[in-house]
Amino acid sequence: AQTVTQSQPEMSVQEAETVTLSCTYDTSENNYYLFWYKQPPSRQMILVIRQEAYKQQNATENRFSVNFQKAAKSFSLKISDSQLGDTAMYFCAFMRGYGGSQGNLIFGKGTKLSVKP
Amino acid sequence: DARVTQTPRHKVTEMGQEVTMRCQPILGHNTVFWYRQTMMQGLELLAYFRNRAPLDDSGMPKDRFSAEMPDATLATLKIQPSEPRDSAVYFCASGSSTGYGYTFGSGTRLTVV
């Protein structure tokens, strides 16, 4: 069975600084996807970034980037130039890939990030 | 932007009452999920459907929970009878077979007193 571990329950960062959230996962699959979701106080789950396991290049979306280490089964999220609006719970998630179709999302417990002015 | 619509947004009910939560997935998405979020357990999968067929409901207490997709535009999650331990936020999410993840609804916050 796949598991996702986020070892940092809470983190804080000063506005405009950079912060890295950690995530490790365990799987015997070779074909899978990894995601980071953001959940602000509004409780809406928002997809931040995705990574395909077969791609070596790390995904980047504006101020968000990942460090994907497949052999180490590590998938960290870096937020650059942190903004107050980045304050939220961040969930790392794993999904098996069945060829062209999708499987279930397995979530970590989340990291609560606070951006301080 | 296309969105997943969940109703109601909040629900307070008494123990023993029936609760029905509804979800309208994004048009064209063929996969629909129900997740439950609690402080203790985090995000747990309850059930999911592909092309309206149930694929996995192993996370759902079968004696009181049921999930259906009567048509492609509606998914329902029903609890009967409800219990205080069912208090949680219930999310619906939909996606297509492209590996791009899922779009979540705003959730239904259920409180059973």
Interface residues (C-beta under 8 A of the other chain):
Chain A: Y33 F35 Y37 S42 R43 Q44 M45 I46 L47 R50 E52 F91 A93 M95 G97 G100 S101 Q102 N104 L105 I106 F107 G108 K109 G110
Chain B: T31 F33 Y35 G42 L43 L45 Y48 R50 D56 V89 F91 A93 G95 S96 S97 T98 G99 Y100 G101 Y102 T103 F104 S106 G107 R109
